[in-house]
């Protein structure tokens, strides 16, 4: 039996939860799901330029787990971009933390859990 996932800490929820190619109705597109932890990994590593070790500590996971989450997220985005698919951002067990608490006490959990 697989071990249950521990909640991953994320600092922000996405402002937009769908991305799709222009000019094609969403109902006509195949879609892939990008989990919230993958969204956060992409944000930290690619947008913020944060080293994986530091980003993994902020998310409360090991560097190896962060690397796997990031690789899956990049593969999802690349597949959707190259094959003209929609991306829906949702899902996963996450723990939303405020940025100030994330920076001051990365080992302390605060906020709320979401099973979005």
N, C-alpha and C positions, 0 to 999 in steps of 0.2 A: 504494500500500500504506500502511495506517495505521501511524502511529508507535506503538511499544509503550508502555504506561503504566509510569511509574516507580513504585516502591513508595511508598505513602503512609504516613507515620508516624502511628501511633495510640498512645494512652497506656493504653488499657484494652480488654479484650474484654468483650462484653456478658455479664451474669450470666444473662440469659434470652434465648433465641434465637427464641422464638415468641410472638406475641401474636395473640389471636383473640377474636371476639365470644363472650360467655358463652352457654352453653346450646346451642351448636351443635357437634356433633362435628367435629373437624378434617378428617376424611375427606370431609365434606359441604361444605367451604368451598373457594372459590377462594383462592389465595394469591399474594402478590407478594413478591419478594426485595428486601430493603434491604441493599445492600452494606456491608461494615464501614467503608469510608471515609465513606459516608453517615451511618452511625450515629455516627461520631466527629464529623462536621461538625455534626450536630444537637446532640450533647452540648456541643460547644464554643460554638456560636452561641446556641442556645436555652436550654440548661440553665445553662451558665456565664455567659452574657451577654457573651461575649468579642467584641470587634470582629473583623470578617472578616480584616483585615490581620494581626493578631496570631495568630489561629487558623490562617491559611494558613501562616504561618512555622513554627508548631509542627508542622504536618502535612508540611512540606517541599514545598509546592506554591505556585503563584502565587495571588494574590488572585482572579483571574478563574476559575481552575480550582476554587478553593474555592467560589466563588459558584455555579458550575454544579453541583457535587456537592451543595451544600446545597439548591438549587432542586429537583433530582431527588429527593432524600431527602424533602423536604417534600411534593412531589407524590405520592410513593409512600404516605406516611403518610396524607395527606388522602384519597386514593382509597380506601385500605383502610378508613378510618374511615367514610366516607360511603356506601360500597357494601357494607359488612359482610364484608370479606375478611380473611384471616389475613396476618400479616407474619412472614416468616422472615428472620432477620438472619444473613447469611453471604456469603462470596465476596469477590473482589477480591484484588489483590496488596498486602499491607500489611506494614509493618515495625513490630513491637511495641517500644516504648521505655518505659523506666521514667520515672515522673513526675519524679524528682529529676534525671535526666539531661536530660529534656526542658526543664526550667526553667533548668538551669545552662548547657547547651550546645545550644541549639536547632539549630545548624548541624552538630553531630556526630551520626552515626547509631550507635546501639547497640541491642542486643536481638536479635530473631530475625525472619526473614521468614516469612510465612505465606501460603499460597495457598488459605486456607479457602474 
